[in-house]
Amino acid sequence: MDEKNSPPGGPQDSVSGSGGAKLRVGVVNYLNTKPLLYGLQRPPVSDRIELIASYPSKLAEMLIHNKIDIGLIPVAAIPELSSAHIVGNYCIGTEGEIASVCLFSEVPMGEIKKVYLDYQSRSSVALLEWLMKEYWGIDPEIVHATDESFLQEIKDTTAGLVIGDRALEQRRISTFIYDLGSEWRAITGLPFVFAAWVSTRKLPDEFVQMFDEANASGLRHIDQIVEQTPFDVYDLKKYYTLHLSYQLDERKRQGMKRFLQIINESSQQPVIGSGTV
């Protein structure tokens, strides 16, 4: 995967945040993004970007419609972009158990009759649909949730895919928990990337380096972030250091490529219009 970007002063400089309008950066306000946001909220990169918060699937729509310049978007949304460029070397990924992306149920998998899909998700939905069809051998009724009320429907033989902070809370409630990160790792032997920083145009190397350094900054301040984030539902130190893996290394790129191939095979559409993913 090639992430070469235009040099400062090139044709894309007007959107580089280096002299004109600030780059609009779409971020997710889940707990799992706090280590990445730590540096983005501080100079020098904060002087060159505007942070715009929403949930993952919404950020994908915003990037598709040019309402943001960079987005921490679901990997599953990348094929919908006419051009896509991975920005930097950080992501929301896992080497195995993710803890906050799970199918929750009150009955064993084989007894599930209906599944609600989290409206905030794209990658997790695509991954779950693949798992159910290709590996779990279950064919429940599928309901695409539209708001938070679906959480109350997780009972009896109705299960629900829940992501983010709400999933950590749901762990205290549900009897059966099927972790999608663990399932992917067991099947493929690869880590999984749920979301990555993506732009629809090339950005200058100088900006990408600064952006990368800002992402890395928070990972050096995990203890401080945990201390400043009261959350008694789950051990955040464990969450940030054991479940989550932020470095977009070669193994994660392989996992991401494999997932995009699966999406392509399912849709019978090109994986990407153009760009460097």
C-alpha positions in Angstrom: 0.0 0.0 0.0 1.4 3.3 -1.1 0.9 6.4 1.0 3.0 8.8 -1.0 1.5 12.3 -0.9 2.0 15.5 -2.7 4.8 17.8 -1.4 3.9 21.1 0.3 3.2 23.9 -2.2 1.8 21.4 -4.8 -1.7 21.5 -6.3 -3.3 20.1 -3.2 -1.7 22.7 -0.9 -5.0 24.6 -0.6 -6.4 21.7 1.4 -3.3 20.8 3.2 -3.8 23.0 6.2 -0.5 24.6 5.6 -1.6 28.0 4.5 -5.2 28.2 3.7 -8.4 26.8 5.3 -7.9 24.2 8.0 -8.3 20.6 7.1 -11.6 19.2 8.4 -10.9 16.0 10.3 -13.7 13.7 11.1 -13.3 11.9 14.5 -15.3 9.5 16.6 -16.0 10.3 20.2 -15.7 6.8 21.4 -13.4 5.9 24.3 -11.2 3.9 21.8 -10.2 7.1 20.0 -9.0 9.1 23.0 -5.3 8.0 22.6 -5.4 9.2 18.9 -7.3 12.5 19.7 -4.9 13.4 22.5 -2.3 14.7 20.1 -4.7 16.1 17.5 -6.2 18.4 20.1 -2.7 19.9 20.8 -0.3 22.1 18.7 1.2 22.1 16.3 -1.3 20.0 14.3 -4.3 21.5 16.1 -3.5 24.8 14.5 -4.0 23.3 11.1 -7.1 21.1 11.5 -10.7 21.4 12.6 -12.1 18.4 14.4 -15.6 17.3 13.5 -17.1 14.6 15.7 -19.7 12.0 14.7 -20.2 8.2 14.8 -18.3 6.0 12.3 -20.9 5.3 9.6 -21.9 9.0 9.6 -18.2 10.0 9.1 -18.0 7.7 6.1 -21.0 9.5 4.6 -19.4 12.9 5.3 -16.2 11.9 3.6 -18.1 10.5 0.6 -19.9 13.9 0.2 -16.8 16.0 0.8 -18.0 17.4 4.1 -14.7 16.4 5.7 -11.2 16.1 4.3 -9.9 13.3 6.5 -12.0 10.8 8.4 -11.5 8.0 10.8 -13.9 5.9 8.8 -14.9 2.3 8.7 -12.7 0.2 6.4 -15.9 -1.2 4.9 -16.8 2.2 3.5 -13.5 2.6 1.5 -14.9 0.9 -1.6 -17.6 3.6 -1.8 -15.0 6.4 -2.3 -14.1 7.3 -5.8 -10.5 7.9 -4.6 -9.1 6.9 -1.2 -5.7 7.5 0.4 -4.7 6.0 3.8 -3.3 8.9 5.9 -0.4 7.9 8.1 0.2 4.8 10.1 -2.4 4.6 12.8 -5.9 3.0 13.0 -8.5 1.5 15.3 -7.4 -2.2 15.2 -7.0 -5.3 17.3 -4.7 -8.3 17.3 -7.6 -10.5 18.6 -10.2 -9.8 21.2 -11.5 -6.2 20.7 -14.1 -6.2 23.6 -16.1 -3.4 22.2 -17.4 -5.0 18.9 -19.5 -8.0 19.8 -22.7 -9.8 19.0 -24.7 -10.0 22.2 -27.3 -12.6 23.0 -29.3 -14.3 25.7 -29.2 -17.7 23.9 -26.4 -19.8 22.2 -25.6 -18.8 18.7 -27.6 -21.7 17.1 -30.8 -20.5 18.8 -30.6 -16.9 17.6 -33.6 -16.0 15.4 -33.2 -12.2 14.9 -30.1 -9.9 14.8 -30.2 -6.1 15.1 -27.3 -4.4 13.4 -25.8 -1.3 15.0 -26.6 1.8 13.0 -23.3 3.4 14.0 -21.3 0.6 12.3 -20.1 -0.3 8.8 -17.0 -2.5 9.2 -18.5 -4.5 12.0 -21.8 -5.1 10.1 -19.9 -6.4 7.1 -17.7 -8.6 9.3 -20.7 -10.0 11.2 -22.6 -10.7 8.0 -19.6 -12.6 6.6 -19.1 -14.6 9.8 -22.8 -15.6 10.0 -22.9 -16.7 6.4 -19.5 -18.3 5.8 -18.5 -19.7 9.2 -21.3 -19.7 11.8 -23.9 -21.2 9.5 -26.8 -19.2 10.9 -29.4 -17.3 8.9 -31.3 -15.1 11.4 -33.7 -12.3 10.4 -31.6 -9.1 10.0 -32.9 -5.8 11.2 -30.9 -2.6 10.6 -31.2 -0.5 13.7 -31.9 3.2 13.3 -31.5 4.5 16.8 -30.5 3.4 20.3 -33.8 1.6 21.0 -32.4 -1.6 19.5 -30.4 -2.2 22.7 -33.6 -2.9 24.5 -34.5 -5.6 22.0 -31.5 -7.8 22.9 -33.5 -10.5 24.7 -34.9 -13.9 24.3 -33.8 -15.2 20.8 -33.0 -11.7 19.5 -29.4 -10.7 19.4 -27.7 -7.4 18.7 -24.4 -6.2 17.2 -23.2 -3.4 19.4 -20.0 -1.3 19.0 -18.1 1.3 20.9 -18.7 2.4 24.5 -22.2 0.9 24.5 -20.7 -2.5 23.9 -18.5 -2.3 27.0 -21.7 -1.5 28.9 -23.6 -4.3 27.2 -21.0 -6.8 28.4 -22.4 -6.4 31.9 -25.9 -7.3 30.7 -25.8 -10.1 28.1 -25.2 -13.8 28.8 -23.5 -14.7 25.5 -20.8 -12.5 23.9 -19.3 -13.2 20.6 -16.3 -11.0 20.0 -15.8 -10.2 16.3 -12.1 -9.4 16.6 -11.4 -12.8 18.2 -13.5 -14.6 15.5 -11.7 -12.9 12.7 -8.3 -13.8 14.2 -9.2 -17.4 14.7 -10.3 -17.8 11.1 -7.7 -15.7 9.2 -4.8 -15.6 11.6 -4.6 -11.8 11.0 -5.3 -8.7 13.0 -8.4 -6.7 12.1 -8.7 -3.0 11.3 -12.1 -1.5 12.0 -11.3 2.1 11.0 -8.5 4.0 9.4 -7.6 7.6 8.7 -8.7 8.1 5.0 -8.7 11.1 2.7 -10.0 11.4 -0.8 -7.0 13.4 -2.1 -3.3 13.2 -1.6 -1.9 15.2 1.3 1.6 16.6 1.6 4.2 14.4 3.3 5.0 17.1 5.8 1.4 17.2 7.0 1.1 13.4 7.1 4.2 13.2 9.2 2.9 15.8 11.7 -0.5 14.0 11.8 1.3 10.7 12.5 3.3 12.3 15.3 0.1 13.6 16.9 -1.4 10.2 16.8 1.6 8.7 18.4 1.7 11.2 21.1 -1.4 9.9 22.9 0.0 6.4 22.9 2.8 7.7 25.1 0.3 9.1 27.5 -2.1 6.2 28.1 -1.8 6.4 31.9 -2.7 10.1 31.8 -5.6 9.5 29.5 -6.9 6.7 31.7 -6.6 8.9 34.8 -8.5 11.7 33.2 -11.3 9.4 31.9 -13.5 8.2 34.7 -15.2 4.9 33.5 -16.1 2.2 36.0 -17.7 -0.1 33.4 -14.4 -1.5 32.0 -10.7 -1.4 32.8 -9.5 1.3 30.3 -5.8 0.5 30.8 -6.5 -3.0 29.7 -8.7 -1.8 26.9 -6.1 0.5 25.4 -3.1 -1.7 25.8 -4.5 -5.3 25.4 -7.6 -5.1 23.3 -6.8 -2.2 21.0 -3.8 -2.0 18.7 -3.3 1.4 17.0 -0.2 0.9 14.8 -1.2 0.3 11.2 1.7 -2.1 10.6 2.2 -4.5 7.8 0.2 -7.3 9.4 -2.8 -5.0 9.8 -2.5 -3.8 6.3 -2.6 -7.5 5.2 -5.7 -8.0 7.4 -7.3 -4.8 5.9 -6.6 -6.0 2.4 -8.1 -9.4 3.1 -11.3 -7.8 4.5 -11.6 -5.5 1.5 -11.3 -8.5 -0.8 -14.1 -10.2 1.1 -16.3 -7.1 0.7 -15.4 -7.0 -3.0 -16.3 -10.6 -3.5 -19.6 -10.1 -1.7 -20.6 -7.0 -3.7 -19.0 -8.0 -7.0 -17.8 -4.4 -7.3 -14.2 -3.0 -7.6 -12.6 -2.6 -4.2 -11.6 1.0 -4.9 -12.1 3.6 -7.6 -8.6 4.9 -7.5 -6.0 6.0 -4.9 -3.5 4.5 -2.6 -5.1 2.1 -0.1 
